[in-house]
């Protein structure tokens, strides 16, 4: 399979999508290809754990942390963003 992918450049997902879009293929085959490809094109939402802010962390402390992180990762100074949100 790896050799075929190297020659054609097609991955299994590419193949499934090509079958799905082929108007000459049987409808059942096209539906099967679509259902098989869907999880790779449209991933399902997953549950996430929600944690609450500790009683020790106030909103202002979280804002200060966000502003520091914004500067650190190159977003610039976010102070005005938080100031605007308070009004």
Secondary structure, DSSP 4 states (H G I P E B T S, - for coil): -HHHHHHH---HHHHHHHHHH-TTS-HHHHHHHHHHHHHHHSPPP------PPPTT--HHHHHHHHHHHHHHTT----HHHHHHHH-
